[in-house]
């Protein structure tokens, strides 16, 4: 879904967050741990989808790169 701000979020992530923020306790996750596990699962799926994208495989386009210098302490 795309929001007025221009940001978009995968529907699976939106569903997990919506359930975590549900008004009725019975509709929320039973524990914070369950919520975190579900978020981690969806995040892993999103990362897999991103990494399997053709742009990442071929290098044909902007791809996030690790920093080339170490941060100063």
N, C-alpha and C positions, 0 to 999 in steps of 0.2 A: 504494500500500500504506500502511496506517495502522499505526504502531508503538505499543507500550505507552505511550510518552510522549505520545501523542495527535497526534504529527506525522504528516503523510502526504507522500509524494513521488510524483511521476508515475513510472509504470513505466519509461518511456524513460530518465529520469534515473537511476533505480536500476540499470538494466541497464548504462549507461555506467560508472557508479562501480564496480559489481561487477566488470566486466571489467578496469577499471584496477587493482583490488585483488586480482586473481586470484592464487592461490598459485603456479601454474605459469607461468613466464615465457612459454611458447608461447601461453598463453591471454590474455595481456595485450596492450595496444596495443604496436606495434613501437617507437614513440617517444613521448616526452612531448608533442611537437607534435601527433601524431595524436590523443592523448587530449584535449588542449586543444581541437582543432578539433571533435571529436565533442561535447564538453561545450558548446561555443559553439553548435553546431547545435541541440542539444536545448534549450538555454536560449532560443534564438530562437523555437523552436516553442512553448515554454511561454509566452513573452511574447506571441506572436501569439494563442494560445488565450485568455490572460487579457484581452488588449485587445479581443478580439472578443466577449467575454461581454456579455450584455445589460445587466448592472448598470453596466458601464463606459460603454456607449453612452448609456444614459438618465440616468445619475446617480442612479438609484434604489437607494441603499444606500451603505455605506461604501466609499470608493475612496481609494487612496493619493494624497495630494496633496503637491506640493513644499512645502518650508518657506516660510513667508511672511516670515521675517526671515533676514538673513544671519548666519552664525556669527561670533562675536567672535574676533578674533585674539589 
